[in-house]
Amino acid sequence: MILNAFDLKGKIAIVTGCDTGLGQGMALGLAQAGCDIVGVNIVEPTDTIAKVEAIGRQFLSLKADVSKVDTLPGLVDQAVSRFGRVDILVNNAGIIRREDAINFSEKDWDDVMNINIKSVFFMSQAVAKQFIAQGQGGKIINIASMLSYQGGIRVPSYTASKSGVMGITRLLANEWASQGINVNAIAPGYMATNNTTALRADEDRNAAILERIPAGRWGVPDDMMGPAVFLASAASDYINGYTIAVDGGWLAR
């Protein structure tokens, strides 16, 4: 039965940046589908832990700054030590800095690039090595953005990093598909999260954004559950290197 292809019972998923927002939504979706969760955050994700455990799944909380790439293999080792294996990686951790390009600082450039693209590559590398050692393939889901397709304004390092996420998703899929590793991405549209608080508070910008979204609303974390479960499951076994837009129709306009 096709629904069995979406069943993730017994799978172990590492989700970075799952304290709130989209990361929390995806972690909960994966848990509802049967996954135990390894959450990697810079703070203790108390609310996410409680919600995952209420579903009846286990949650291993690892505190780490994913921009410190030398620590990433150790995070995978801790996950394997606890659960015996890893099956899924969701590279969700990310930050944004807003400033006119003419004034944008090197620090704001480096901070965003280190978390949004450098950590994505090296976390994927660490997990892929574990997948290959296990010999049963695995699923990597990167989080791209509408700005993987568009230029945006006042977010130069974010745009560069998210364009890079789409590119590296394709490259890793090309190299690792033969190992049974699927690498794909999700590009969220305008979502009601902490990163968009300022935009939603600006009446003119909020109205302009909503006018362009055919669905007529901002996305919410629950909108990420289905795509994440799909890309983490056997239902997507023949999808490689693709970025799925979850945007309420934004790119169709």
NUDOBA-285129 format. One record per residue (C-alpha): x, y, z; residue in one letter; residue number from 1. Coordinates in pm, whole numbers, plus 50000, padded with zeros to 5 digits. Example, Ala and Ser with C-alpha at 12.3 -4.5 7.8 and 13.67 -1.06 7.14 Angstrom:
2
+-------+-------+-------+---+-----+
:    xx :    yy :    zz : r :   k :
+-------+-------+-------+---+-----+
: 51230 : 49550 : 50780 : A :   1 :
: 51367 : 49894 : 50714 : S :   2 :
+-------+-------+-------+---+-----+
END
This chain:
253
+-------+-------+-------+---+-----+
:    xx :    yy :    zz : r :   k :
+-------+-------+-------+---+-----+
: 50000 : 50000 : 50000 : M :   1 :
: 50130 : 50344 : 49907 : I :   2 :
: 50072 : 50489 : 50254 : L :   3 :
: 50324 : 50240 : 50390 : N :   4 :
: 50592 : 50419 : 50186 : A :   5 :
: 50547 : 50724 : 50408 : F :   6 :
: 50590 : 50528 : 50732 : D :   7 :
: 50905 : 50631 : 50918 : L :   8 :
: 50863 : 50407 : 51221 : K :   9 :
: 51200 : 50320 : 51373 : G :  10 :
: 51390 : 50584 : 51172 : K :  11 :
: 51631 : 50828 : 51335 : I :  12 :
: 51627 : 51189 : 51215 : A :  13 :
: 51877 : 51463 : 51296 : I :  14 :
: 51713 : 51806 : 51273 : V :  15 :
: 51922 : 52119 : 51321 : T :  16 :
: 51760 : 52436 : 51450 : G :  17 :
: 51437 : 52280 : 51577 : C :  18 :
: 51374 : 52491 : 51886 : D :  19 :
: 51092 : 52690 : 51722 : T :  20 :
: 50940 : 52768 : 51385 : G :  21 :
: 50991 : 52561 : 51074 : L :  22 :
: 51246 : 52332 : 51235 : G :  23 :
: 51006 : 52248 : 51514 : Q :  24 :
: 50728 : 52187 : 51263 : G :  25 :
: 50940 : 51945 : 51062 : M :  26 :
: 51067 : 51765 : 51372 : A :  27 :
: 50709 : 51714 : 51488 : L :  28 :
: 50599 : 51595 : 51145 : G :  29 :
: 50881 : 51340 : 51134 : L :  30 :
: 50798 : 51226 : 51488 : A :  31 :
: 50431 : 51183 : 51395 : Q :  32 :
: 50545 : 50965 : 51104 : A :  33 :
: 50745 : 50745 : 51343 : G :  34 :
: 51092 : 50900 : 51380 : C :  35 :
: 51293 : 50945 : 51694 : D :  36 :
: 51454 : 51288 : 51682 : I :  37 :
: 51806 : 51415 : 51743 : V :  38 :
: 51775 : 51791 : 51780 : G :  39 :
: 52082 : 52013 : 51736 : V :  40 :
: 52033 : 52363 : 51875 : N :  41 :
: 52222 : 52642 : 52049 : I :  42 :
: 51960 : 52637 : 52326 : V :  43 :
: 51765 : 52360 : 52495 : E :  44 :
: 51451 : 52308 : 52279 : P :  45 :
: 51223 : 52251 : 52577 : T :  46 :
: 50894 : 52296 : 52394 : D :  47 :
: 50996 : 52073 : 52102 : T :  48 :
: 51119 : 51801 : 52337 : I :  49 :
: 50787 : 51800 : 52523 : A :  50 :
: 50585 : 51786 : 52201 : K :  51 :
: 50792 : 51504 : 52048 : V :  52 :
: 50775 : 51299 : 52367 : E :  53 :
: 50398 : 51358 : 52387 : A :  54 :
: 50375 : 51188 : 52047 : I :  55 :
: 50549 : 50889 : 52202 : G :  56 :
: 50885 : 50933 : 52031 : R :  57 :
: 51231 : 50980 : 52183 : Q :  58 :
: 51427 : 51307 : 52162 : F :  59 :
: 51803 : 51343 : 52205 : L :  60 :
: 51899 : 51706 : 52259 : S :  61 :
: 52249 : 51811 : 52148 : L :  62 :
: 52367 : 52164 : 52216 : K :  63 :
: 52603 : 52292 : 51948 : A :  64 :
: 52690 : 52583 : 51720 : D :  65 :
: 52678 : 52424 : 51375 : V :  66 :
: 52906 : 52693 : 51234 : S :  67 :
: 53190 : 52518 : 51423 : K :  68 :
: 53237 : 52250 : 51161 : V :  69 :
: 53497 : 52054 : 51358 : D :  70 :
: 53223 : 51960 : 51608 : T :  71 :
: 52981 : 51818 : 51349 : L :  72 :
: 53118 : 51461 : 51319 : P :  73 :
: 53093 : 51432 : 51698 : G :  74 :
: 52723 : 51517 : 51683 : L :  75 :
: 52667 : 51227 : 51442 : V :  76 :
: 52869 : 51001 : 51673 : D :  77 :
: 52648 : 51097 : 51968 : Q :  78 :
: 52334 : 51022 : 51768 : A :  79 :
: 52470 : 50680 : 51669 : V :  80 :
: 52581 : 50610 : 52025 : S :  81 :
: 52225 : 50672 : 52149 : R :  82 :
: 52020 : 50517 : 51870 : F :  83 :
: 52260 : 50290 : 51681 : G :  84 :
: 52212 : 50457 : 51344 : R :  85 :
: 52102 : 50768 : 51154 : V :  86 :
: 51855 : 50762 : 50865 : D :  87 :
: 51759 : 51123 : 50796 : I :  88 :
: 51923 : 51466 : 50818 : L :  89 :
: 51733 : 51794 : 50802 : V :  90 :
: 51971 : 52090 : 50765 : N :  91 :
: 51740 : 52360 : 50895 : N :  92 :
: 51959 : 52583 : 51116 : A :  93 :
: 51993 : 52929 : 50965 : G :  94 :
: 52014 : 53300 : 51036 : I :  95 :
: 51949 : 53623 : 50847 : I :  96 :
: 52104 : 53971 : 50865 : R :  97 :
: 51938 : 54274 : 50705 : R :  98 :
: 52128 : 54577 : 50577 : E :  99 :
: 52169 : 54766 : 50251 : D : 100 :
: 52431 : 54598 : 50033 : A : 101 :
: 52633 : 54922 : 50021 : I : 102 :
: 52680 : 54905 : 50400 : N : 103 :
: 52687 : 54529 : 50457 : F : 104 :
: 52966 : 54420 : 50691 : S : 105 :
: 53213 : 54135 : 50655 : E : 106 :
: 53098 : 53996 : 50991 : K : 107 :
: 52734 : 53982 : 50880 : D : 108 :
: 52848 : 53813 : 50559 : W : 109 :
: 53060 : 53551 : 50735 : D : 110 :
: 52815 : 53479 : 51018 : D : 111 :
: 52534 : 53399 : 50776 : V : 112 :
: 52746 : 53205 : 50528 : M : 113 :
: 52905 : 52993 : 50801 : N : 114 :
: 52568 : 52874 : 50934 : I : 115 :
: 52352 : 52876 : 50623 : N : 116 :
: 52580 : 52705 : 50371 : I : 117 :
: 52914 : 52598 : 50521 : K : 118 :
: 52747 : 52398 : 50798 : S : 119 :
: 52501 : 52246 : 50551 : V : 120 :
: 52785 : 52101 : 50345 : F : 121 :
: 52991 : 51970 : 50634 : F : 122 :
: 52694 : 51833 : 50830 : M : 123 :
: 52581 : 51655 : 50514 : S : 124 :
: 52932 : 51519 : 50468 : Q : 125 :
: 52945 : 51384 : 50823 : A : 126 :
: 52604 : 51220 : 50797 : V : 127 :
: 52673 : 51081 : 50449 : A : 128 :
: 52983 : 50906 : 50583 : K : 129 :
: 52759 : 50740 : 50843 : Q : 130 :
: 52502 : 50646 : 50577 : F : 131 :
: 52774 : 50485 : 50367 : I : 132 :
: 52910 : 50296 : 50667 : A : 133 :
: 52560 : 50165 : 50741 : Q : 134 :
: 52521 : 50055 : 50379 : G : 135 :
: 52150 : 50131 : 50352 : Q : 136 :
: 52144 : 50481 : 50205 : G : 137 :
: 51966 : 50771 : 50369 : G : 138 :
: 51784 : 51098 : 50320 : K : 139 :
: 51923 : 51452 : 50341 : I : 140 :
: 51682 : 51746 : 50333 : I : 141 :
: 51827 : 52096 : 50303 : N : 142 :
: 51625 : 52410 : 50367 : I : 143 :
: 51651 : 52658 : 50083 : A : 144 :
: 51436 : 52971 : 50037 : S : 145 :
: 51245 : 53182 : 49790 : M : 146 :
: 51575 : 53369 : 49769 : L : 147 :
: 51731 : 53058 : 49618 : S : 148 :
: 51529 : 53169 : 49312 : Y : 149 :
: 51514 : 53545 : 49358 : Q : 150 :
: 51752 : 53823 : 49458 : G : 151 :
: 51564 : 53989 : 49739 : G : 152 :
: 51675 : 54318 : 49893 : I : 153 :
: 51890 : 54406 : 50195 : R : 154 :
: 51987 : 54041 : 50262 : V : 155 :
: 52298 : 53982 : 50047 : P : 156 :
: 52457 : 53703 : 50250 : S : 157 :
: 52124 : 53528 : 50303 : Y : 158 :
: 52053 : 53536 : 49928 : T : 159 :
: 52402 : 53407 : 49850 : A : 160 :
: 52379 : 53130 : 50108 : S : 161 :
: 52035 : 53010 : 50006 : K : 162 :
: 52131 : 53013 : 49637 : S : 163 :
: 52425 : 52801 : 49747 : G : 164 :
: 52196 : 52558 : 49927 : V : 165 :
: 52013 : 52484 : 49604 : M : 166 :
: 52341 : 52435 : 49419 : G : 167 :
: 52504 : 52211 : 49678 : I : 168 :
: 52185 : 52004 : 49698 : T : 169 :
: 52226 : 51924 : 49329 : R : 170 :
: 52597 : 51848 : 49357 : L : 171 :
: 52559 : 51615 : 49655 : L : 172 :
: 52272 : 51435 : 49485 : A : 173 :
: 52492 : 51380 : 49180 : N : 174 :
: 52775 : 51236 : 49387 : E : 175 :
: 52581 : 51030 : 49640 : W : 176 :
: 52276 : 50894 : 49456 : A : 177 :
: 52474 : 50583 : 49365 : S : 178 :
: 52513 : 50517 : 49739 : Q : 179 :
: 52136 : 50522 : 49789 : G : 180 :
: 52149 : 50869 : 49944 : I : 181 :
: 51879 : 51112 : 49834 : N : 182 :
: 51966 : 51480 : 49873 : V : 183 :
: 51681 : 51724 : 49816 : N : 184 :
: 51567 : 52061 : 49950 : A : 185 :
: 51257 : 52248 : 50057 : I : 186 :
: 51225 : 52618 : 49974 : A : 187 :
: 50977 : 52777 : 50215 : P : 188 :
: 50792 : 53083 : 50099 : G : 189 :
: 50690 : 53365 : 50330 : Y : 190 :
: 50641 : 53193 : 50665 : M : 191 :
: 50514 : 53328 : 50996 : A : 192 :
: 50831 : 53272 : 51201 : T : 193 :
: 51070 : 53477 : 51414 : N : 194 :
: 51270 : 53569 : 51103 : N : 195 :
: 50971 : 53746 : 50946 : T : 196 :
: 50837 : 53928 : 51253 : T : 197 :
: 50956 : 54267 : 51124 : A : 198 :
: 50805 : 54210 : 50779 : L : 199 :
: 50468 : 54111 : 50920 : R : 200 :
: 50470 : 54413 : 51152 : A : 201 :
: 50522 : 54649 : 50856 : D : 202 :
: 50169 : 54706 : 50729 : E : 203 :
: 50270 : 54806 : 50376 : D : 204 :
: 50519 : 54519 : 50328 : R : 205 :
: 50277 : 54270 : 50483 : N : 206 :
: 49997 : 54377 : 50249 : A : 207 :
: 50224 : 54365 : 49943 : A : 208 :
: 50344 : 54015 : 50029 : I : 209 :
: 49995 : 53879 : 50092 : L : 210 :
: 49869 : 54032 : 49768 : E : 211 :
: 50119 : 53823 : 49569 : R : 212 :
: 50059 : 53490 : 49747 : I : 213 :
: 49777 : 53305 : 49568 : P : 214 :
: 49694 : 53116 : 49888 : A : 215 :
: 49630 : 53454 : 50052 : G : 216 :
: 49814 : 53381 : 50377 : R : 217 :
: 50155 : 53346 : 50532 : W : 218 :
: 50277 : 52989 : 50569 : G : 219 :
: 50301 : 52824 : 50910 : V : 220 :
: 50536 : 52554 : 51046 : P : 221 :
: 50273 : 52283 : 50998 : D : 222 :
: 50291 : 52347 : 50622 : D : 223 :
: 50643 : 52199 : 50627 : M : 224 :
: 50540 : 51867 : 50781 : M : 225 :
: 50411 : 51692 : 50469 : G : 226 :
: 50701 : 51785 : 50239 : P : 227 :
: 50956 : 51688 : 50506 : A : 228 :
: 50795 : 51349 : 50565 : V : 229 :
: 50770 : 51289 : 50191 : F : 230 :
: 51138 : 51366 : 50126 : L : 231 :
: 51241 : 51160 : 50430 : A : 232 :
: 51042 : 50856 : 50322 : S : 233 :
: 51062 : 50579 : 50066 : A : 234 :
: 50791 : 50761 : 49870 : A : 235 :
: 51064 : 50994 : 49738 : S : 236 :
: 51327 : 50732 : 49654 : D : 237 :
: 51353 : 50842 : 49290 : Y : 238 :
: 51374 : 51215 : 49364 : I : 239 :
: 51731 : 51344 : 49366 : N : 240 :
: 51871 : 51698 : 49369 : G : 241 :
: 51535 : 51872 : 49355 : Y : 242 :
: 51411 : 52174 : 49550 : T : 243 :
: 51040 : 52177 : 49636 : I : 244 :
: 50887 : 52522 : 49685 : A : 245 :
: 50638 : 52540 : 49971 : V : 246 :
: 50522 : 52891 : 49904 : D : 247 :
: 50144 : 52914 : 49868 : G : 248 :
: 50196 : 52976 : 49495 : G : 249 :
: 50439 : 53272 : 49527 : W : 250 :
: 50665 : 53155 : 49244 : L : 251 :
: 50368 : 53089 : 49017 : A : 252 :
: 50278 : 53460 : 49007 : R : 253 :
+-------+-------+-------+---+-----+
END
